[in-house]
Amino acid sequence: MSSNAALQPNSIDEVRDAVLASTRVKVVGNQTKPPLCSHHDSCDVVSLGQLSGVVEYQPSEYTFTALAGTKVSEVAEVLAERGQYLPFDPMRIRAGATLGGTIASGLSGPGRFRYGSIRDFLIGAKLMLGDATVVHVGGKVVKNAAGFDIPKLLVGSAGELGAMLEVTFKVFPKPPATATLKLPCESSQQATDRMADAALRRWELDAIDYHYDTSTLYMRQRGPAEANRLIAAEIESQFGNLERLDEDEANALWNSITELNWSGDGSHVVKIPSTTRHAATLCDTIAAAMPIQLHISGCGNVVWAALTEEDGLDELESLLVTHNHRGLCVCGPSNRTKLNPHNETNIEAAVQQAFDPTGRFKS
């Protein structure tokens, strides 16, 4: 691995020239998820950070199109002016995450619980394939049923299927008020039991997260302020001992989760897909075996694990192998990306061959 200086093309033609001039290419944005930007010495690094800007915004259609190097924070400001937002809680946006990097990493925050992940909001893309051909996949309207839903393949692809040049998202109207409730729990099992209970109620909470180290469950409700107040009272009658966070506390909490700041500077942070049913057992097993910080997000669909020593990644991987889980390293100084990776399937190999027949983008 190396730290090759990145080429920074200013146009699609310059991206094409950079791709054709290289036999191996690593496409990056602002590199806010460093392990996913690691590359071999033989790779030329191409940063799409200069391809930035909103190309088209249709507030009445609830869609926007932007160049892939556009910072998510810039898009959020544009959407906020029209009372709209991306409800899946994009991650690392204060660190400078770009739209392309957000798609390539496949990361979604706590809001994925109610509204779905980034996969559900990406509806179209302009993509440069391995032979430098530029193709359009998906569309620019929400109700687009034509052809295969290829944009979904780009989510979590780590840039191995091609260079994303332009992307189209659907957006939602932003609710008028937010309420965040804090509930102490006696154990992780009690927390996940309460997660499952809350998820089945009529409350329609938009985020349910559990911080393992402080044994605290957090629930977020969005809607009219009076409705939030009545729902909070109903939740308290069910669970008791609730504390409602003020706006500053709530913003600090959710920002800490989406930015992964709770893990501490320099920590190795690993995303572990899970389920509400298995998250508690997984966390208890990991915590019993090694010093580590843990956070359950998306009502148990993701366990975040943070550790300070790189050697701990080996121990964590051994646990994931034993319990048939997989991990993706997204923060920290290590070049390791996948823990307990799966073998490539025939379908994945066929898709890779179709998008990148010369293997330029494949790590």
Secondary structure as the mmCIF struct_conf table of DSSP 4:
data_model
#
loop_
_struct_conf.conf_type_id
_struct_conf.id
_struct_conf.beg_label_comp_id
_struct_conf.beg_label_asym_id
_struct_conf.beg_label_seq_id
_struct_conf.end_label_comp_id
_struct_conf.end_label_asym_id
_struct_conf.end_label_seq_id
HELX_LH_PP_P HELX_LH_PP_P1 ASN A 4 ALA A 6
STRN STRN1 LEU A 7 LEU A 7
BEND BEND1 ASN A 10 SER A 11
HELX_RH_AL_P HELX_RH_AL_P1 ILE A 12 LEU A 20
TURN_TY1_P TURN_TY1_P1 ALA A 21 ALA A 21
BEND BEND2 THR A 23 ARG A 24
STRN STRN2 VAL A 25 VAL A 28
BEND BEND3 GLY A 29 ASN A 30
BEND BEND4 THR A 32 LYS A 33
HELX_RH_3T_P HELX_RH_3T_P1 PRO A 34 CYS A 37
TURN_TY1_P TURN_TY1_P2 ASP A 41 SER A 42
HELX_LH_PP_P HELX_LH_PP_P2 CYS A 43 CYS A 43
STRN STRN3 ASP A 44 SER A 47
TURN_TY1_P TURN_TY1_P3 GLY A 49 GLN A 50
BEND BEND5 LEU A 51 LEU A 51
BEND BEND6 GLY A 53 GLY A 53
STRN STRN4 VAL A 54 GLN A 58
HELX_RH_3T_P HELX_RH_3T_P2 PRO A 59 GLU A 61
TURN_TY1_P TURN_TY1_P4 TYR A 62 TYR A 62
STRN STRN5 THR A 63 LEU A 67
TURN_TY1_P TURN_TY1_P5 ALA A 68 GLY A 69
BEND BEND7 THR A 70 THR A 70
STRN STRN6 LYS A 71 LYS A 71
HELX_RH_AL_P HELX_RH_AL_P2 VAL A 72 GLU A 81
TURN_TY1_P TURN_TY1_P6 ARG A 82 GLY A 83
STRN STRN7 GLN A 84 TYR A 85
TURN_TY1_P TURN_TY1_P7 PRO A 87 PHE A 88
BEND BEND8 MET A 91 ARG A 92
TURN_TY1_P TURN_TY1_P8 ILE A 93 GLY A 96
STRN STRN8 THR A 98 THR A 98
HELX_RH_AL_P HELX_RH_AL_P3 LEU A 99 SER A 105
TURN_TY1_P TURN_TY1_P9 GLY A 106 GLY A 106
TURN_TY1_P TURN_TY1_P10 PRO A 110 GLY A 111
HELX_RH_AL_P HELX_RH_AL_P4 ARG A 112 TYR A 115
HELX_RH_3T_P HELX_RH_3T_P3 ILE A 118 ASP A 120
TURN_TY1_P TURN_TY1_P11 PHE A 121 PHE A 121
STRN STRN9 LEU A 122 MET A 128
TURN_TY1_P TURN_TY1_P12 GLY A 130 ASP A 131
BEND BEND9 ALA A 132 ALA A 132
STRN STRN10 VAL A 134 GLY A 138
BEND BEND10 LYS A 140 LYS A 143
BEND BEND11 ALA A 146 GLY A 147
TURN_TY1_P TURN_TY1_P13 ILE A 150 ILE A 150
HELX_RH_AL_P HELX_RH_AL_P5 PRO A 151 LEU A 154
TURN_TY1_P TURN_TY1_P14 VAL A 155 GLY A 156
TURN_TY1_P TURN_TY1_P15 ALA A 158 GLY A 159
BEND BEND12 LEU A 161 LEU A 161
STRN STRN11 ALA A 163 LYS A 170
STRN STRN12 PHE A 172 PRO A 173
HELX_LH_PP_P HELX_LH_PP_P3 LYS A 174 PRO A 175
BEND BEND13 PRO A 176 PRO A 176
STRN STRN13 ALA A 177 PRO A 184
BEND BEND14 GLU A 186 SER A 187
HELX_RH_AL_P HELX_RH_AL_P6 SER A 188 LEU A 200
BEND BEND15 ARG A 201 ARG A 201
TURN_TY1_P TURN_TY1_P16 ARG A 202 TRP A 203
BEND BEND16 ASP A 206 ASP A 206
STRN STRN14 ALA A 207 HIS A 211
HELX_RH_3T_P HELX_RH_3T_P4 TYR A 212 THR A 214
TURN_TY1_P TURN_TY1_P17 SER A 215 SER A 215
STRN STRN15 THR A 216 GLY A 223
HELX_RH_AL_P HELX_RH_AL_P7 ALA A 225 PHE A 239
STRN STRN16 GLU A 243 LEU A 245
HELX_LH_PP_P HELX_LH_PP_P4 ASP A 246 ASP A 246
HELX_RH_AL_P HELX_RH_AL_P8 GLU A 247 GLU A 259
TURN_TY1_P TURN_TY1_P18 LEU A 260 LEU A 260
HELX_RH_3T_P HELX_RH_3T_P5 ASN A 261 SER A 263
TURN_TY1_P TURN_TY1_P19 ASP A 265 GLY A 266
STRN STRN17 HIS A 268 PRO A 273
HELX_RH_AL_P HELX_RH_AL_P9 THR A 276 ALA A 289
BEND BEND17 MET A 290 MET A 290
STRN STRN18 GLN A 293 SER A 297
HELX_RH_3T_P HELX_RH_3T_P6 GLY A 298 GLY A 300
TURN_TY1_P TURN_TY1_P20 ASN A 301 ASN A 301
STRN STRN19 VAL A 302 LEU A 307
BEND BEND18 THR A 308 THR A 308
TURN_TY1_P TURN_TY1_P21 GLU A 310 ASP A 311
HELX_RH_AL_P HELX_RH_AL_P10 GLY A 312 THR A 322
TURN_TY1_P TURN_TY1_P22 HIS A 323 ASN A 324
STRN STRN20 GLY A 327 CYS A 331
BEND BEND19 GLY A 332 PRO A 333
STRN STRN21 LYS A 338 LEU A 339
BEND BEND20 ASN A 340 ASN A 340
HELX_LH_PP_P HELX_LH_PP_P5 PRO A 341 THR A 345
HELX_RH_AL_P HELX_RH_AL_P11 ASN A 346 PHE A 355
TURN_TY1_P TURN_TY1_P23 PRO A 357 THR A 358
BEND BEND21 ARG A 360 PHE A 361
#
